[in-house]
Amino acid sequence: MYMLPKVYAAQVASQGKPLLWGAKVNCYSLYYIGPLVDNICGPQRYLATYLTSAIASSTTSYWLCKGPSVGASGAIFGLVGSFAVFVLRHRGVVKGAEQDIQYIALIILLNMPIGLLSKGIDNWGHLGGFIGGVGISLLLGPVWKLEYISKGKRVYKDKAPIFTVINKNRIIKS
């Protein structure tokens, strides 16, 4: 565990001020989007989304980016993609969905030009992470469906697509 500060220090030393600035932006972004997605998805789906987005970001960056790439921004963009899927799926249910969609669009519209104009920002990694977050969220949900229970009461139940696929493929033995 004592190696982590050394590894981080090595990154700071090799990347300089841009990495420190990027780390601050990532911490700030994660502070706001992280709890939001965690509250919507729950801790297991949050972790799956974050890790899938990180892998998608790194893979996209590896194949398409010419320069070095460090940081967590691709995975954070995946959380933004996950939030976008949730808001678009539930815009008839969630209050303020239109404002959330505008907020997501603003994040993307501000970050892409900054990435194109700044040296050392990996837009391919951001795009890969965003697509990874969207993709995993399309499968894992949540997808709230209104169901009626006894005596006319209604509840929202999570009907994530992956569970529908799994349940349809089960063989039930009598």
PyMOL commands that set and color helices and strands:
alter all, ss='L'
color gray80, all
select helices_A, chain A and resi 3-15+17-41+43-64+73-89+97-117+123-140+150-152+161-168
alter helices_A, ss='H'
color red, helices_A
select strands_A, chain A and resi 144-148+154-158
alter strands_A, ss='S'
color yellow, strands_A
deselect
rebuild
show_as cartoon
